[in-house]
Amino acid sequence: MLNDDVALRTRSLIREICAIHEAKINHGVVAPDYVQVEVVCPSTLTPAALVNDLKERTLSALQEQFPDLQQQY
């Protein structure tokens, strides 16, 4: 599922969203079937809030850019 262009765009979106929240990415992996990211959140942001925002924004942007994903998810 997360390969080629979709994986590259996912990685880019995660970087953008973390930058918006001033969260520092220590390590990250975008594999074909999962995404793993280790981040340091600022004290004003809970990890749950960051994860929710990452999930919502990446899903929305990926479905918009890759319409085939809408049919699957």
ROGUZA-545689 format. One record per atom (N, C-alpha, C): atom name; x negated, y negated, z; residue number from 1. Coordinates in pm, 1 decimal, padded with zeros to 6 digits. Layout:
+-------+----------+----------+----------+-----+
| atome |       px |       py |       pz | num |
+-------+----------+----------+----------+-----+
|    CA |        X |        Y |        Z | NUM |
...
+-------+----------+----------+----------+-----+
// end
This chain:
+-------+----------+----------+----------+-----+
| atome |       px |       py |       pz | num |
+-------+----------+----------+----------+-----+
|     N | -00081.6 |  00118.5 |  00000.0 |   1 |
|    CA |  00000.0 |  00000.0 |  00000.0 |   1 |
|     C | -00087.1 | -00126.5 |  00000.0 |   1 |
|     N | -00178.6 | -00137.7 |  00093.6 |   2 |
|    CA | -00263.8 | -00256.4 |  00102.3 |   2 |
|     C | -00393.9 | -00232.1 |  00028.0 |   2 |
|     N | -00388.5 | -00243.9 | -00102.3 |   3 |
|    CA | -00510.0 | -00226.0 | -00179.9 |   3 |
|     C | -00520.4 | -00335.4 | -00285.5 |   3 |
|     N | -00636.5 | -00351.5 | -00337.9 |   4 |
|    CA | -00665.8 | -00447.4 | -00443.8 |   4 |
|     C | -00618.5 | -00589.1 | -00410.1 |   4 |
|     N | -00531.9 | -00643.2 | -00493.9 |   5 |
|    CA | -00488.4 | -00781.8 | -00478.0 |   5 |
|     C | -00410.1 | -00804.5 | -00349.2 |   5 |
|     N | -00329.6 | -00708.1 | -00310.1 |   6 |
|    CA | -00251.0 | -00722.1 | -00187.4 |   6 |
|     C | -00343.9 | -00728.5 | -00065.9 |   6 |
|     N | -00446.3 | -00647.2 | -00063.1 |   7 |
|    CA | -00541.9 | -00648.0 |  00048.4 |   7 |
|     C | -00618.1 | -00779.8 |  00054.1 |   7 |
|     N | -00660.6 | -00829.3 | -00060.1 |   8 |
|    CA | -00732.9 | -00956.7 | -00063.2 |   8 |
|     C | -00644.8 | -01071.5 | -00015.6 |   8 |
|     N | -00521.3 | -01072.0 | -00060.0 |   9 |
|    CA | -00428.7 | -01177.7 | -00018.4 |   9 |
|     C | -00396.2 | -01165.6 |  00130.4 |   9 |
|     N | -00381.7 | -01044.7 |  00180.2 |  10 |
|    CA | -00355.3 | -01022.7 |  00322.5 |  10 |
|     C | -00470.4 | -01077.8 |  00405.6 |  10 |
|     N | -00590.5 | -01046.7 |  00367.0 |  11 |
|    CA | -00709.1 | -01096.3 |  00438.2 |  11 |
|     C | -00711.5 | -01248.9 |  00437.4 |  11 |
|     N | -00683.1 | -01308.5 |  00323.0 |  12 |
|    CA | -00682.6 | -01453.7 |  00311.1 |  12 |
|     C | -00575.4 | -01516.2 |  00400.6 |  12 |
|     N | -00457.2 | -01458.6 |  00400.9 |  13 |
|    CA | -00348.4 | -01510.5 |  00483.7 |  13 |
|     C | -00382.0 | -01502.5 |  00632.3 |  13 |
|     N | -00440.0 | -01392.6 |  00674.2 |  14 |
|    CA | -00476.7 | -01376.7 |  00815.2 |  14 |
|     C | -00578.2 | -01483.4 |  00854.8 |  14 |
|     N | -00674.5 | -01508.0 |  00769.9 |  15 |
|    CA | -00774.2 | -01611.9 |  00798.3 |  15 |
|     C | -00708.8 | -01749.8 |  00807.7 |  15 |
|     N | -00619.0 | -01779.8 |  00715.8 |  16 |
|    CA | -00551.4 | -01908.9 |  00715.2 |  16 |
|     C | -00468.0 | -01928.6 |  00841.6 |  16 |
|     N | -00391.6 | -01827.4 |  00877.9 |  17 |
|    CA | -00303.2 | -01837.7 |  00994.0 |  17 |
|     C | -00384.2 | -01848.6 |  01123.1 |  17 |
|     N | -00490.3 | -01773.1 |  01133.4 |  18 |
|    CA | -00576.1 | -01783.3 |  01251.7 |  18 |
|     C | -00640.2 | -01921.7 |  01260.1 |  18 |
|     N | -00678.5 | -01977.6 |  01147.7 |  19 |
|    CA | -00736.8 | -02112.1 |  01146.2 |  19 |
|     C | -00635.3 | -02216.3 |  01192.2 |  19 |
|     N | -00510.8 | -02201.3 |  01149.4 |  20 |
|    CA | -00405.1 | -02292.9 |  01192.0 |  20 |
|     C | -00392.1 | -02292.7 |  01344.0 |  20 |
|     N | -00398.6 | -02173.7 |  01403.0 |  21 |
|    CA | -00382.9 | -02158.7 |  01548.0 |  21 |
|     C | -00514.6 | -02174.4 |  01624.4 |  21 |
|     N | -00621.8 | -02199.7 |  01552.6 |  22 |
|    CA | -00755.1 | -02211.8 |  01612.7 |  22 |
|     C | -00795.8 | -02084.6 |  01686.9 |  22 |
|     N | -00754.9 | -01971.4 |  01632.2 |  23 |
|    CA | -00794.0 | -01840.8 |  01685.2 |  23 |
|     C | -00917.1 | -01793.5 |  01608.3 |  23 |
|     N | -01013.4 | -01742.7 |  01680.2 |  24 |
|    CA | -01139.1 | -01698.7 |  01618.4 |  24 |
|     C | -01132.4 | -01548.4 |  01590.2 |  24 |
|     N | -01158.6 | -01510.2 |  01467.0 |  25 |
|    CA | -01159.8 | -01369.1 |  01429.1 |  25 |
|     C | -01298.0 | -01312.1 |  01459.2 |  25 |
|     N | -01301.7 | -01211.1 |  01546.1 |  26 |
|    CA | -01427.7 | -01143.5 |  01577.3 |  26 |
|     C | -01454.7 | -01029.3 |  01479.5 |  26 |
|     N | -01348.8 | -00958.0 |  01443.8 |  27 |
|    CA | -01362.9 | -00840.8 |  01358.0 |  27 |
|     C | -01227.2 | -00812.3 |  01294.9 |  27 |
|     N | -01229.0 | -00766.9 |  01172.6 |  28 |
|    CA | -01103.7 | -00732.9 |  01107.0 |  28 |
|     C | -01122.2 | -00629.3 |  00998.4 |  28 |
|     N | -01017.6 | -00549.4 |  00978.4 |  29 |
|    CA | -01016.9 | -00445.5 |  00875.9 |  29 |
|     C | -00880.5 | -00447.1 |  00808.2 |  29 |
|     N | -00881.4 | -00451.5 |  00676.4 |  30 |
|    CA | -00758.8 | -00434.0 |  00599.1 |  30 |
|     C | -00775.6 | -00302.8 |  00524.2 |  30 |
|     N | -00713.1 | -00198.4 |  00576.8 |  31 |
|    CA | -00720.4 | -00064.9 |  00517.9 |  31 |
|     C | -00594.6 | -00042.2 |  00434.2 |  31 |
|     N | -00592.0 |  00062.3 |  00353.7 |  32 |
|    CA | -00474.3 |  00087.1 |  00269.8 |  32 |
|     C | -00342.7 |  00104.3 |  00346.5 |  32 |
|     N | -00349.6 |  00148.7 |  00471.9 |  33 |
|    CA | -00224.9 |  00173.4 |  00544.9 |  33 |
|     C | -00214.3 |  00100.3 |  00678.9 |  33 |
|     N | -00308.7 |  00013.8 |  00711.3 |  34 |
|    CA | -00299.1 | -00065.2 |  00834.7 |  34 |
|     C | -00391.6 | -00186.0 |  00829.9 |  34 |
|     N | -00364.7 | -00278.1 |  00921.4 |  35 |
|    CA | -00448.7 | -00396.5 |  00938.8 |  35 |
|     C | -00488.1 | -00400.7 |  01085.1 |  35 |
|     N | -00616.4 | -00420.4 |  01110.1 |  36 |
|    CA | -00666.4 | -00430.6 |  01246.8 |  36 |
|     C | -00748.2 | -00558.6 |  01256.4 |  36 |
|     N | -00711.9 | -00643.3 |  01353.5 |  37 |
|    CA | -00781.4 | -00770.2 |  01369.8 |  37 |
|     C | -00808.5 | -00792.3 |  01517.6 |  37 |
|     N | -00932.7 | -00825.5 |  01548.6 |  38 |
|    CA | -00970.6 | -00861.7 |  01684.9 |  38 |
|     C | -00994.0 | -01011.7 |  01687.0 |  38 |
|     N | -00913.4 | -01082.9 |  01765.6 |  39 |
|    CA | -00923.2 | -01228.5 |  01769.6 |  39 |
|     C | -00934.3 | -01278.9 |  01912.5 |  39 |
|     N | -00986.0 | -01398.8 |  01924.4 |  40 |
|    CA | -00987.7 | -01470.4 |  02051.7 |  40 |
|     C | -00889.6 | -01585.9 |  02036.1 |  40 |
|     N | -00784.2 | -01583.1 |  02117.5 |  41 |
|    CA | -00680.4 | -01685.5 |  02111.2 |  41 |
|     C | -00715.2 | -01802.0 |  02202.4 |  41 |
|     N | -00679.0 | -01923.3 |  02162.3 |  42 |
|    CA | -00694.5 | -02036.0 |  02254.5 |  42 |
|     C | -00598.9 | -02018.3 |  02372.8 |  42 |
|     N | -00627.2 | -02084.8 |  02481.4 |  43 |
|    CA | -00546.2 | -02066.6 |  02602.6 |  43 |
|     C | -00402.2 | -02113.5 |  02585.7 |  43 |
|     N | -00375.5 | -02192.6 |  02484.3 |  44 |
|    CA | -00240.2 | -02243.5 |  02461.0 |  44 |
|     C | -00153.0 | -02146.5 |  02381.7 |  44 |
|     N | -00208.3 | -02034.9 |  02340.6 |  45 |
|    CA | -00138.2 | -01940.3 |  02254.0 |  45 |
|     C | -00144.7 | -01800.6 |  02312.8 |  45 |
|     N | -00029.8 | -01736.2 |  02323.7 |  46 |
|    CA | -00030.1 | -01598.0 |  02372.1 |  46 |
|     C | -00063.0 | -01504.5 |  02256.9 |  46 |
|     N | -00125.1 | -01392.1 |  02285.9 |  47 |
|    CA | -00152.1 | -01295.3 |  02179.5 |  47 |
|     C | -00024.6 | -01251.5 |  02107.1 |  47 |
|     N |  00083.6 | -01234.5 |  02181.4 |  48 |
|    CA |  00210.0 | -01192.9 |  02119.3 |  48 |
|     C |  00260.2 | -01296.9 |  02019.7 |  48 |
|     N |  00246.3 | -01423.8 |  02053.1 |  49 |
|    CA |  00290.6 | -01529.9 |  01962.4 |  49 |
|     C |  00207.7 | -01529.9 |  01834.1 |  49 |
|     N |  00077.9 | -01508.2 |  01848.8 |  50 |
|    CA | -00008.1 | -01502.7 |  01731.0 |  50 |
|     C |  00027.7 | -01382.6 |  01643.1 |  50 |
|     N |  00046.3 | -01267.7 |  01704.3 |  51 |
|    CA |  00080.8 | -01147.3 |  01628.2 |  51 |
|     C |  00213.7 | -01166.5 |  01556.0 |  51 |
|     N |  00312.8 | -01221.4 |  01624.9 |  52 |
|    CA |  00443.0 | -01244.9 |  01560.4 |  52 |
|     C |  00429.9 | -01338.9 |  01441.5 |  52 |
|     N |  00353.0 | -01445.2 |  01457.6 |  53 |
|    CA |  00334.9 | -01539.1 |  01347.3 |  53 |
|     C |  00260.0 | -01474.9 |  01231.3 |  53 |
|     N |  00157.0 | -01398.1 |  01262.8 |  54 |
|    CA |  00083.0 | -01327.6 |  01157.4 |  54 |
|     C |  00175.4 | -01234.9 |  01079.4 |  54 |
|     N |  00255.5 | -01158.5 |  01150.2 |  55 |
|    CA |  00344.9 | -01063.4 |  01083.9 |  55 |
|     C |  00448.5 | -01134.1 |  00997.6 |  55 |
|     N |  00510.6 | -01237.3 |  01053.4 |  56 |
|    CA |  00615.8 | -01307.5 |  00979.5 |  56 |
|     C |  00561.4 | -01377.3 |  00855.1 |  56 |
|     N |  00453.7 | -01451.3 |  00872.4 |  57 |
|    CA |  00399.9 | -01528.8 |  00759.7 |  57 |
|     C |  00338.6 | -01440.3 |  00651.9 |  57 |
|     N |  00267.5 | -01336.2 |  00692.2 |  58 |
|    CA |  00206.6 | -01250.4 |  00589.8 |  58 |
|     C |  00314.0 | -01174.2 |  00513.5 |  58 |
|     N |  00413.8 | -01122.1 |  00584.0 |  59 |
|    CA |  00520.6 | -01049.2 |  00516.0 |  59 |
|     C |  00591.9 | -01138.7 |  00415.8 |  59 |
|     N |  00627.8 | -01257.3 |  00459.9 |  60 |
|    CA |  00699.2 | -01350.2 |  00372.9 |  60 |
|     C |  00616.0 | -01387.5 |  00250.3 |  60 |
|     N |  00491.1 | -01423.2 |  00272.5 |  61 |
|    CA |  00405.0 | -01464.7 |  00161.1 |  61 |
|     C |  00375.8 | -01349.1 |  00065.9 |  61 |
|     N |  00352.3 | -01230.8 |  00120.6 |  62 |
|    CA |  00322.2 | -01116.1 |  00034.1 |  62 |
|     C |  00443.4 | -01075.4 | -00048.5 |  62 |
|     N |  00561.7 | -01078.7 |  00011.6 |  63 |
|    CA |  00681.9 | -01043.4 | -00063.7 |  63 |
|     C |  00711.1 | -01145.8 | -00172.5 |  63 |
|     N |  00678.1 | -01270.0 | -00146.4 |  64 |
|    CA |  00698.4 | -01373.7 | -00246.9 |  64 |
|     C |  00599.9 | -01358.0 | -00363.1 |  64 |
|     N |  00475.6 | -01328.5 | -00330.1 |  65 |
|    CA |  00372.3 | -01317.1 | -00432.9 |  65 |
|     C |  00377.4 | -01183.0 | -00506.1 |  65 |
|     N |  00418.3 | -01078.3 | -00436.3 |  66 |
|    CA |  00423.9 | -00944.3 | -00495.0 |  66 |
|     C |  00566.7 | -00890.9 | -00481.0 |  66 |
|     N |  00654.3 | -00922.6 | -00575.1 |  67 |
|    CA |  00795.2 | -00884.2 | -00565.3 |  67 |
|     C |  00819.1 | -00733.8 | -00548.6 |  67 |
|     N |  00728.2 | -00651.3 | -00595.2 |  68 |
|    CA |  00743.9 | -00506.2 | -00579.1 |  68 |
|     C |  00749.1 | -00465.4 | -00432.6 |  68 |
|     N |  00688.3 | -00544.3 | -00346.1 |  69 |
|    CA |  00688.8 | -00512.7 | -00203.7 |  69 |
|     C |  00826.5 | -00528.2 | -00141.0 |  69 |
|     N |  00908.9 | -00616.4 | -00197.4 |  70 |
|    CA |  01042.7 | -00637.4 | -00143.8 |  70 |
|     C |  01126.3 | -00510.9 | -00154.7 |  70 |
|     N |  01107.9 | -00437.1 | -00258.7 |  71 |
|    CA |  01185.1 | -00315.4 | -00277.6 |  71 |
|     C |  01144.1 | -00207.2 | -00177.9 |  71 |
|     N |  01017.9 | -00208.1 | -00137.5 |  72 |
|    CA |  00969.4 | -00106.6 | -00046.2 |  72 |
|     C |  00993.0 | -00142.0 |  00098.8 |  72 |
|     N |  00988.5 | -00272.8 |  00132.0 |  73 |
|    CA |  01001.3 | -00316.0 |  00271.2 |  73 |
|     C |  01102.5 | -00425.4 |  00283.5 |  73 |
+-------+----------+----------+----------+-----+
// end
